[in-house]
Amino acid sequence: MVKSTRFVIADVFTEKRFCGNQLAVFTGAAGLDTATMQDIAREMNYSETTFVLPPESEGDFRLRIFTPAREMPFAGHPVVGSAFVVVSEQLKEWGGAVTPVALETKVGVINVEVSTEAGHAGRTTMTQPLPKVMSGFNDISALANALAIDESGIADTVLPIEVIYNGITVMIVPAKSLEVIRSIRPKTSEFEDIAASVNAETVLIFTTETVFPASHSHSRVFAPGAGVGEDPATGSANGPLGYYLARHGLVKPNNGSFSIVSEQGFEMKRPSMLYVEVGFEADGRQVNKVLVGGDVVIAGKGELLLD
C-alpha cells in the first residue's frame, strides 16, 4: 500500500488568495525523516515548506522548516503560516478572541497569536527573537554593482547598511526610491559572495517611498544563503527592518512603541503586507519587543504520495 501525507497550502501576509508568500504545511509529519522532508520541500518548490510534529519540550508543536535547498533554524512566514494552519485546521482547541500557539523551532519556542474572535482564524502575529546589530557593510560600490543599480541609489540615502541577527542573519540595505528598488537585477555570483562575506542568509533592500500612503517601507528580499532567489514576504527579515526604521528615526513612536506597515512582493506580482511592532526600554536604546504579523489565506489542500 502506498503511504501518503496531507498538506495545506497557505498564502501568508495577504488577505487575497494567490498573493503573499506561498507555504506548504504538512500537518501530520510524525514518522517522516529529515531526508524525506528535504525531498518533499524540493518537490513543493516553495521558498519554504514546514512540517508540524509533536512537541519535545514546552511548545504545543515542533516545527521544522525547509527551503528546497536546506533546513532553516527559523523563518517568519513559515511560523506565521503554520500557526494559522494549526488553528484553522483545529489541531489546537481555540481560546476565545485569541488562540495562542507555541512552536518549537531550532532557535527556541516562538509564540504566535491567532485571532479567532470572529469565529474563524484571522490576523496572525508572532513574537520574534530580539534583533542585534552584528556589523555593517561599507563597500557600496560593490553592492550596487551586484544589484545592477547606480551607486547613488544607495549612497544618497545617507543611511548605513547593517547586518542584523535575530535567529538568522539579514543584511538591511537602504535605497532612495521605488525606481531603484524596481530596477534591481541581482548578479548571482557577485551577490552571493557579498551575502556570504557577512554571513547573511537574506538581504533586504528597502525604500521609504511606498505604493500605499499608509505604508512605511517598500522592500525586496533575496535569500542567496538559503537557496532561494527572491522572496515575496519575509517575516524574519521584516522584524529587523522594523528595528532599523525605528532606531534610525524613519518612523515615529506611538505610545512608546513603533508600528510599521511594510510592503513586499509587489515586483513578483505577489503583493504582501506585513505589520511590525517594535518596543524599546525606557532609555530608548534596548529593544524589548518585536512583533510581526499579517493575514493568511488557505489556497488549497492535498495529499502527497510517498514510497
C-alpha positions in Angstrom: 0.0 0.0 0.0 1.3 3.4 -1.0 1.8 5.8 2.0 0.8 9.4 1.8 0.9 12.6 3.9 -1.5 15.5 3.9 -0.7 19.2 3.4 -2.3 22.6 3.4 -1.2 25.5 1.1 -1.4 28.9 2.8 -0.7 32.3 1.3 0.9 34.3 4.1 0.9 38.1 4.7 -2.1 38.7 2.4 -5.9 39.0 2.6 -6.2 37.8 -1.0 -5.6 34.3 -2.4 -2.7 33.9 -4.8 -0.9 36.9 -3.3 1.5 36.9 -0.3 4.1 34.1 0.2 3.2 30.5 -0.5 3.7 27.9 2.2 3.1 24.2 2.2 2.3 22.9 5.7 2.4 19.2 6.3 0.2 18.9 9.3 0.9 15.3 10.3 4.6 14.9 9.8 5.4 12.4 12.6 7.3 9.5 11.1 8.9 11.5 8.3 12.7 11.5 8.4 14.9 14.5 7.5 15.8 13.3 4.1 12.2 12.8 3.2 11.3 16.2 4.4 14.0 17.7 2.3 12.8 15.8 -0.7 9.2 17.0 -0.1 10.4 20.6 0.2 12.2 20.3 -3.1 9.1 18.7 -4.7 6.8 21.5 -3.4 9.5 24.1 -4.6 8.1 27.0 -2.5 10.5 29.3 -0.7 9.7 27.2 2.4 7.8 24.1 3.4 7.0 23.2 7.0 6.4 20.0 9.0 4.3 20.0 12.1 5.4 17.4 14.7 4.6 16.5 18.3 6.3 18.8 20.8 9.6 17.8 22.5 9.7 20.5 25.2 7.3 23.3 26.3 5.7 24.0 22.9 2.3 23.0 21.5 4.0 21.6 18.4 7.5 21.2 17.0 8.1 22.9 13.6 10.7 22.0 11.0 11.3 24.5 8.2 12.9 23.6 4.8 13.7 25.6 1.7 14.2 23.5 -1.5 18.0 23.5 -0.6 18.2 23.1 3.2 16.6 23.2 6.6 16.2 26.6 8.3 16.5 27.3 12.0 13.8 29.9 11.9 11.8 31.9 9.3 8.9 34.3 9.6 6.2 33.4 7.1 6.6 29.7 7.8 6.0 30.3 11.5 3.0 32.7 11.0 1.5 30.5 8.3 2.0 27.2 10.2 0.4 28.7 13.3 -2.6 29.9 11.3 -3.0 26.4 9.7 -2.8 24.7 13.1 -5.7 26.9 14.3 -7.7 26.9 11.1 -7.5 23.1 10.9 -8.4 22.9 14.6 -5.2 21.0 15.6 -5.4 23.0 18.8 -8.5 24.0 20.7 -9.5 27.6 20.2 -9.0 30.1 23.0 -11.7 32.7 22.5 -10.7 36.0 20.9 -7.1 34.9 20.5 -5.7 31.4 20.3 -2.0 31.2 21.3 0.3 28.7 19.6 3.8 27.9 20.8 6.0 26.4 18.1 9.3 24.8 18.9 12.0 25.8 16.4 15.7 25.4 16.3 16.1 28.9 17.8 13.7 28.1 20.6 10.0 28.4 21.2 8.3 31.0 19.1 4.9 32.3 20.5 2.2 33.1 18.0 -1.3 34.6 18.5 -4.1 33.8 16.0 -7.2 36.0 16.1 -10.3 33.8 16.5 -12.8 36.3 17.7 -14.9 36.4 14.5 -15.4 32.6 14.5 -12.6 31.9 12.1 -8.8 32.1 12.1 -7.7 35.6 11.3 -4.7 38.1 11.8 -1.7 36.1 13.0 1.2 37.7 14.9 4.5 36.2 16.1 6.8 37.3 18.8 10.3 37.3 17.2 13.7 36.7 18.8 15.2 40.1 19.6 17.4 41.6 16.9 21.0 42.5 17.4 23.3 44.5 15.0 26.3 42.3 14.2 28.2 44.5 11.7 28.0 47.0 8.9 29.0 46.9 5.2 30.8 49.8 3.6 31.6 48.7 0.0 28.6 50.4 -1.5 30.1 50.3 -5.0 30.5 46.5 -5.0 27.0 46.0 -3.6 25.4 48.4 -6.2 27.3 46.6 -8.9 26.0 43.2 -7.6 22.4 44.6 -7.7 22.9 46.2 -11.1 22.0 49.7 -9.8 23.8 53.0 -9.7 25.8 53.5 -6.5 23.9 56.7 -5.8 20.7 54.6 -5.4 22.1 53.5 -2.0 24.6 56.3 -1.1 22.1 59.2 -1.5 20.0 57.8 1.4 22.9 58.7 3.8 21.8 55.6 5.9 24.0 52.7 6.9 24.0 49.2 5.6 23.6 46.9 8.6 23.8 43.2 9.3 21.3 42.1 11.9 20.8 38.8 13.6 17.5 37.5 15.1 17.9 33.8 14.7 19.0 34.2 11.1 21.2 36.9 9.7 19.8 39.6 7.3 21.6 42.5 5.6 19.5 45.7 5.6 20.2 47.9 2.6 18.6 51.4 2.1 17.6 52.6 -1.3 16.4 56.1 -2.3 13.3 55.3 -4.3 10.8 52.9 -5.7 12.5 53.3 -9.1 15.8 52.0 -7.6 14.0 49.1 -5.9 12.2 48.1 -9.1 15.4 48.2 -11.2 17.3 45.7 -9.1 18.6 42.7 -11.1 21.0 40.8 -8.9 24.1 39.4 -10.5 24.0 35.9 -8.9 27.7 35.2 -8.3 28.7 38.7 -7.0 25.6 39.0 -4.9 26.1 35.6 -3.3 29.7 36.4 -2.5 28.7 39.7 -0.7 26.0 37.9 1.3 28.4 35.2 2.3 31.1 37.7 3.3 28.8 38.9 6.1 27.2 35.5 6.8 23.8 36.9 5.7 21.2 34.3 4.7 18.9 37.1 3.4 19.3 40.6 2.0 16.5 43.1 2.3 16.6 46.3 0.2 14.1 48.9 1.2 12.9 52.4 0.4 10.6 54.7 2.4 8.9 55.6 -0.8 5.8 53.4 -0.9 2.9 52.2 -3.1 0.3 52.9 -0.4 0.3 56.1 1.7 -0.2 54.2 5.0 2.9 52.1 4.5 6.3 53.0 5.9 8.6 50.9 3.7 8.7 49.0 0.4 11.2 46.2 0.1 12.5 43.3 -1.9 14.2 40.4 -0.2 16.6 37.9 -1.7 17.9 34.8 0.1 21.1 33.6 -1.6 22.3 32.0 1.7 19.2 29.8 1.9 19.0 28.7 -1.7 16.1 31.0 -2.5 16.0 33.7 -5.2 13.6 36.5 -4.4 11.1 36.0 -1.6 7.6 37.7 -1.8 7.1 38.1 2.0 9.8 37.6 4.6 8.7 37.9 8.2 12.2 37.1 9.6 13.7 40.0 7.7 10.9 42.5 8.3 11.3 42.3 12.1 14.9 43.6 11.8 13.7 46.1 9.2 11.2 47.5 11.7 14.0 47.7 14.3 16.2 49.5 11.8 13.5 52.0 10.8 12.8 52.8 14.5 16.4 53.2 15.5 17.2 55.5 12.6 14.2 57.7 13.1 12.4 56.7 9.9 9.1 56.1 11.8 7.6 58.0 14.8 6.8 56.3 18.1 3.1 55.7 19.1 2.5 55.2 22.8 6.1 54.1 23.4 6.4 51.7 20.5 6.8 51.8 16.8 4.1 50.4 14.4 5.4 49.8 10.9 3.5 48.7 7.7 5.9 47.0 5.3 5.2 46.3 1.6 6.9 43.4 -0.2 6.5 41.1 -3.1 4.9 43.7 -5.5 7.6 43.2 -8.1 6.9 39.4 -8.1 3.1 40.0 -8.6 2.5 38.6 -5.1 1.9 41.8 -3.1 2.3 41.3 0.6 1.6 43.5 3.7 3.5 42.9 6.9 2.6 44.6 10.2 5.6 45.1 12.6 5.7 46.5 16.1 8.9 47.3 17.8 9.2 48.3 21.5 12.2 49.7 23.5 13.2 50.0 27.1 12.7 53.4 28.8 16.1 54.5 27.7 15.0 54.2 24.1 18.1 52.1 23.2 17.5 48.5 24.2 14.8 46.7 22.1 12.5 44.6 24.2 9.8 43.5 21.7 9.4 42.7 18.1 6.1 41.5 16.7 5.5 40.6 13.1 2.0 39.7 11.8 -0.4 39.7 8.9 -3.3 37.9 7.3 -3.3 34.4 5.9 -5.5 32.7 3.3 -5.8 29.0 2.7 -5.2 28.4 -1.1 -5.5 24.6 -1.2 -5.2 21.2 0.4 -3.8 18.0 -0.9 -2.1 14.7 -0.4 1.5 13.8 -1.3 2.3 10.1 -2.1 5.3 8.6 -0.5 7.3 5.4 -1.3 
